């Protein structure tokens, strides 16, 4: 049986073990409560992954085409953030995206 591949933010929840400094864990609990702890950590990890993917794409572009001005880098980040905000607003509706094509690492 072939295991399904999921993109960032997709697929069933899976239980993982995570170690955080107690101060960080307490700050999360204080901010969102115990019941939303996992959702908060998930959102933070997804933002970090997407940020790293954008950094990889920008680095790849700059290797091929030369440095981007800071204003264009900022514009790319804003556009990337807008796309993810729209995607989140649509929920699980992934119409219009090719399977396996969404937000893969640039390498």
Order of alpha helices (4+ residues) and beta strands (2+ residues): alpha-alpha-alpha
